[in-house]
Amino acid sequence: MNESPLPQTAELFESFFAAEMTEAQSHAFAGLLREEEELRRFYADYVQLHAHLRWELKARKYQTLRREARLSVGVRESSAARHADAEPAPGRSVWYTAAALVTLAAALLYVFLPTAPHSALPAPHSDTAVAMLSDLSPDAAFADASYALGSDLRAGEMALTRGKAQVMFHSGAVVDLTGPCELSMLGPNRGVLRSGTLNAYVPARAAGFMIQTPDGTRVIDLGTRFELSIDAPTADTLGVIEGRVQVVTTHESRVITAGQRVRVRDGRIEFAGPDEKWWQTYLAARLLNDAQAMAYYPLDGTASATLGPDGRIEGRVAPAADRFGRADGAMRFDGSGYIDIGATWPAGDYTVSAWVKPDAFKGDHMAYLVGVQNSGANPGRFLRLLEDGRPDAMVMCGRNGEPDTKTQVTAPAVQADQWVMITATFRALGPSAGELKLYVDGRRAETASTHGDPTHTDAMPNLKIGTRPDRPDAYRFRGLIDDVLILRSTLTDEQVAEMYRVSHPVTSPATPDDISVPSTPKEITQ
């Protein structure tokens, strides 16, 4: 470009930020930015000026935004944080709505430019704080500096040698680092993961948050949670826990959605199946982090609970390999033992799920998987396998002196000696009405309406795994059980299917469609 941009270039930029361009104009604008270095410099100066003007106008209005944002993203409170000053000093580390604009614009400009190799990764340098250290584990240690909880972080390198640290970018994006890990902060909504693993939570206001990797891959968040690991100089692994992200490499661009996990090798995106680590990451962030979670038993060689009361092994129940082939990752029930939890199963909406691998069906008796039941009026709720191998879920709402109201849903018989995920959900539709659904491997098999008041199940503290709760000497299960989960909420069909995709050991999940690189702020935030 031989002469300075024309005065009307500013009007062009205004149209871009207001999302008023036509599709043809957007593509033309992107082409100009790719081709003209001086125009890119003018663009960067314009964005900076635009942002500073908005910062000045909105400074007072958003003075307390940091504190509100910290609460809204669920930053874990520590003793040090509780004693830290709640109000930031005027003009120090204040971040505003305009920050989202400037970082989004910077991300778009970065997308327009060719991908840089590792040797050309941008070197962070700034005297302005771009993030805050929002949490530290007691054993956290850094190679490059000493950091205090709540301190401002300028653009630059952070090398965590051990422990965990949480960084809140000024855009609102939050990343959890697990040592050893190296992160370069380039701006209030952008960074480079040079080694290790990070988990990111990106609220809607920080859409466009971008993490680059040493091989030049760019992960552009569209409002979600994701995990990113650097496996080697030219290999990365990305898993999306919630929402979606865009992955841009030297060769292709794809959108990755919740539950999907991919590897990037030499610029090519390969879709990978779940493993135990990814399943546990998804489970902890998506399901167990919910206030409605009641209990989770990984059954990794013990009856201990990740959430809820620990169980107690009665009889012969022994560790066994799980569906991922991991030794001692599940429990084998030989028909003479069970796990006694001795807890109630609160009435109301619920989801119950378990991975099971039954032995050969003998046709002589049904087998209980998990549930509560009362021998009196026979109320209860549970999962079973019938004599012929059909999965079965039941809600029984009888009271003493009243006839039982039993609702049962069944599915076609499953194969013996094969892992299968069996899930049931219940949704209350009124004081004496509800809806019961049964799923096998993430697919809904049957739905039925329930009748009667199930609230009296609160008084039945006999939750058990592998046998009938009120008669533990009968109807015992033979086979393997893994990952028993109980929620106080009703998962949707889509959520059950997603849980199956994430926890099922396959090698090639569904491949999403290719997409084009967004060219306007409106496109990238939708």
N, C-alpha and C positions, 0 to 999 in steps of 0.2 A: 504494500500500500504506500503510494508515493506522497500523499498529502493527508492532512488531518481529516478525521471524520467530519462529514457535513453537519451543520447545526441541527438538521432534522433527525439526526441519529438519536438524540435524546427523546424525541417523540416516538421513535421506533422502540426504544427501551421501555417507555411508559406503556405502550401498547402491549409489550411482552409481559410486564409485571401485572397488568390488569387483565391478562388472559383475553384480550380483545382481538388477537390476530386470528386470521383464518388458518386452516391447516397448511395451505400452500405458503403463506407468509411465514409461518413458524419454521417450516423446513428451509426456506430461503435464509431466514435469520440464522439458523443453526449452521448452515453452510458458510455464511459470511464469518461467523466466529471461528470456524475451523480453519479458514483460509487466511484470515487477516490478523496478524499478531498485534498490530496497533489498535485494531478495533477491540480485541480482547482486553488490552490495557485500558482503553477508554471505558469499556464495559465494567471492569473491576473498579475503576475510579468512580464511576457513576453509582454503582451499588453501594460503595462506601459512603459517598455523600448522601445518598438517599436514606441509608440507615441512620447516619448520625443525625439528620434532621428529625427523623421520627423518634429517635432516642430522646432528644431534647424535649420534644412535645409531650412524651409519655412518661418521663422519668418519675414525676410525683405520683401519677396514677398507679404505677406498678412498683412502688417502693417495697412493698411487702410480698412481692410475687415469689421470691425464693422460698420463703417459709411455707407458703401455701402449696407450692409445687412439691416441696419435700414431703409434705403430708399426703398429697394426692398420689404420688408414685410409690408410697409405702416404704420409704427408707427406714431401715431398721434402727430403732433408737438404742443408743448405748449410754452408759453412765456419763461418758465424756460429753456426748451430744446433749444430754439433759441439762448439763451445767454450762453449756456454751451459750453465748449471747444469741438470742432469737432474732434480733433485728440487725440486718447488715448496715454497715456504715454508709452514709450517703455517698453515692458516686463510686463505691467500691464493690466490684463483682456484681453489679446490677445487670440483669438480663431481661429483655423486654420482647414484646411481640415482634418488633422490628428485627430482632436477632434471628427469628425464624425465617424472615424474608431474605436477609443477607446470606444466611447459611444455605438456604434452599437455592438461591441464585448461584452461589459458589459451587454447589453440588452439580447444578445443571451445566455450568461452564466446564466443570471438570469432566462431565460425561461427554461434552462435545469434543474434548481434546483427545488425542491418541493416548492409549494406555502406556504408562511409563514402566520400564523394566525396574527390577530391584535397585540397580545402581542409580536410577534416576528418581527414586522416591523423594518427594519434597522434604526438605529439611525444615523442621518447625523452628520458628524464631518469632517471639513476640514478648513485649513487656506487659501486655494486657492479659488479665486472667480470663481463661476460657472454660474453666470447670472448677469443681469443688470436691475435696476428698470427703465423702459423705459417710463412709463406714470403714472400719478396720477390725480384723480379727486380732486377738491378743498376741498371736505369734507372728504377725505380719512383719516382714523385714524387706528393706529396699537396698539395692546395690549402689544407686546413684545419689541418694539424698536421704534426709530424715524428714518425714512428713507428720504433721499433727492433724488429728481429726478436725474437720471443719475448715482446714486451710484452703486458700485459693490456689489454683494450679494454673500456671502460665503455659502457653504452648511450648512443648518440649517433650523429652523422653521421660518415661517412668518405667523402672525395671524392678518388678516385684520378685524377690528371690524365694520367698516362702509365705505361707499364710494366704489370707484373702483381703482384698481391698475393693471398695466401691467408689466409682467416680461418677459424679453427676455433672454432665456438660451443661453449659448455660442455656442451651436450647430446651432442656428438660429431659434429654436422653440420659439413661442411667446404665452403666456397664459394671458388672461384677467380674473381677479378675481373680484368677486362682494361680498362685505362684507354682513354678517359675513362669513369668509372663512379662513381655515387654510391649508397652503401648506408647505410641507417639501421639500427642494431642496437637492437632494442626489448627484447630479453631473451635468455636462454641458448638459446632454440630458435625465435626469431622475428625477422624483419626486414622492411624495406621497400626494394625496389630502385627508386630514383627515376629513374635513367637508366643507360644502358649495358647491359652483358651480364655475367651470372654463370653459372658452371657449378657445380652442387652435387652433392656425394656425401653421402648420408644413410644411415648404418648403421641396423640394425634398432632399436637402443636409442634412436635419435633420431626414430623414426616420429612423425609429427605436426608435424615441422618446417614452418614456414610462412613464405612470402615474399609480401608484398602489393605491388601495383603502384600507380602514381598514379591509375589509373582505378578503383581499388577491387577489382580482381580479386585473389582469394586463391588461391595455389598451395600446397596442403597435401600434403606428401610422405608416401607410405606405405612408405618404405624403398627408395631407388632412386638413380639419377643423372639429372639433368636439366639443360637449358640454358634460360635465360630472358633475353629481350632486351626492352628498352623501345624501341619503334619511333617512338612519338608519344605525346602526352598521353593519348590514348584508344585506343591500339593496342599490343598486346604479342604476342610470338612465343614459344611454348614447345615444346621438343622433349624427349621422354623417351628417354634412352639405355638405361636398364635399369630394370626394375620398373614402377611405376605411380605416378601422382600424381592428386590430385583438384583440379579447377579449379572454383572457385565464383565466379560473377560476379553482377551485379545481376539477371540474367535466368535463369540456368540453372546446373546443376552436372553435371559429367561426370568420369569417370575416363579418363585418357589413359594408354596402355600403351606398352611399349618399342617404339621404332622409329617412333612416331607424332609428328606435328608439327602444331601448331594455331596459329591466330592468333585473338586476342580483339580485337574491334572494337566499341566502344560496347556492351559487355556481352554480345555474341553470340560464340559459339565457332564458328570456321570451320576445317574440316580442310584442311590444306595439304599438297601433295606435297613430296618432298625436293628439295633443290638441292645444288649442289656443296659449299657450305659446311657444310650439315647432314650430308651424307655423310662428309666429312672429320672432322667433330667426332665423329660416331658411331664411325667407323673407329678413330680414335686412342684413344678412351676404352674401346671395347668389345672390339676385336680386337688392335690393335697394342700395347696396354698389357699384354698377356698374355705370360708367359714363354715360351709355346709358339709365339709368332709367329716366323716364320723370315725372310720377305722380303715387301716390298711395293714395287711399281713403279707410281707414279701415271701415268707416261708423259705428263707435262704439258710436252710439247715437248722433253724430254730423256730419256736412259736412266738418269738418277740414281735412286737408291733412297731412299725414306723410311726403310726398314729393310732391312738386308742389304747385300751388296756392290753397288756401282754397275755398271751394264752399259756395254757399248761398242757403238756403232752401226757396223755393217759394211754397206757398200753404201748404197742409196737408202732411207732411212727418214726421213720428214719430219713436222713438226708438223701437226696438223689439228684441226678443231673436235670437241669431245667430244659425248656424248649429251645434255648440258645446253645445248648450243649455245655453249659457251665456247671462244673462239679458242685454238688451241694447247693444248687440254686433253687431246688424245689423240695417237697416232702412226699415220701412214699407211705401210703396207708395200705396195710396188708389185710384189712378186714377185722383186725382185732384191736385197733387203737383209734384214737381221735384226739382232737385238740379242744380243750374246754376253755372258753373265754369268760363265761360267767357274767356277761354284760347284757344290758337290755338293748333292744333295737327300737329306738324312738319311733312313735307313730307319725304318720304324715307321709309326705313325698319321700321317695328313696330310689336309689340305684344300687344294685348289688351285682358284682361281677367276679368270675373266677376262671382261671385257666385250668383245665383238667385233662388228664390222659388216662381214661379208664382201662382196666384190664378187661379180658374177655367177659361178655355178659353171659351169666349162667341161666338167666330166666327164672330164678327162684325168688328173688326179692329186689325191691327198689333200693337205691342208695342215696342218702342225704349228703349234700355238698356243704351247705352253710345255711343257718337260719335259727329262728326261735320258735318254740311251740309249747302249748300247755295241754296237759292231758285232761283237764277238767272239761270246760266247754269246747276244748280243742281249737282255740284260736292260734294263729301263728302266721309266719311268713318265711318262705324258704325256697331254696333251689334244690332240685333232686334230679337223679337219673332213674327212669322207670325200668322195669324188669327187662324190657326189650331194647334199652339203650336210648330211648327218647328223652331229651331234656324236658324238664317240667318246672314251672314256677307256680306257687299257690299263695293266695291271701285268704285266711280264714278269720271271719269276724264274729263268730258266735260268742254269746255271753251266757253265764250261768242262768238256767231257767229259760233261755231263748234258743230257738233252733239255730244251728250253724248256717252261716252264709259263706259258702266256699266258692272261690273263683279260681279256675285252673287254666293255664295256657301251656300247650305242648308244642314240640317241634319234631320233625322227622328224626329217626334214630341216627346217632353219630357212630363213627367207626371206632371199634376198640383199638387200643394201642396207638391212637393218634391224638395229638394235642388239639384242643378245641376251646374257644372262649365262649362261655355261657353267661349271658347278662339278662337281668330282669329290671324293669322300671315300674314304679307305681306313682300315679299322680292323682291326688285328691281333687274331686270335682264338687265336693260339698260334704256336709257332716256325715252322710251315709252313702256316698257314691264316689267312685273312682275309676281309674283306667289302668289295667295291668298289661304290660307288654313283655314278650320274651324274644331274645335275640340269640342267634348262633353265629359266631365268627363275624360279628358286626352287622348282620342282616336281620331285619325284623321277621320273625316267624309267625307270631300270632298276637292278636290284641283282643282283650275282653273287658267288658264293664264289670265293676265290682259293686256289691251291695252290702251294707252294714257298716258299723262304726268300728274302725280298727284301732282306736286310741288306747284300748285296754292292754295292748301289747307292751306298753311302757312298763308294766308290772311284771314282765317275764325276764328275769336276769339269767337266762340259760342259753345264751348264744354259743353255738358249737360249730366246729368244722369237721366234716367227715363222718357224722352220725346223726341220728334223730335226736333233737335237743332234749325232749322229755323222756326218751327211752334210749339212753346211750348204749345199751347192750344189744340194740337191734338196728337193722337197716344201715349197717356200716359200709363205707365206701372202700373199694379196692382199686388202687391205682395211684397216680400222681396228682397233686394239687399245687398250684402256684398262684401268687398274686391275687389274693382275696381282697376286694375293695368294696366298701360300703359308704355311700354318700347320703346325705339328708336332702338331696335334690334329685330332680328327674332329668336325666340327660336326654337330649333329642336324638332322633334317628341319625342325624349327621354327626353328633358328638360321639355316639356309640361306634359308628363306622370309623371315625377318626381314631378313637382309642384302639380299635382293632388294628388299623393300619400301622400305628406306631409301635404296638406291642407284639406284632406277628413277625417272626423271623423269615422274611422273604428277601429276595435280592433285587427285585425290579418293581418298585411301586409305579403307580400311574405317572406318566410323563406329562407335565403341563405344556400348554402351547407356547411356541416361541412368541415373543412380543418385540415391538420396536422400542427404542429408547425414547422416553417421554421428552417432549420438546417444549412444554409450557408448564408453569406452576400448577395450573388447574389439572392437567393430566396426571401429574405425579402425586397429587394429594387425593385423588379419587380412589 
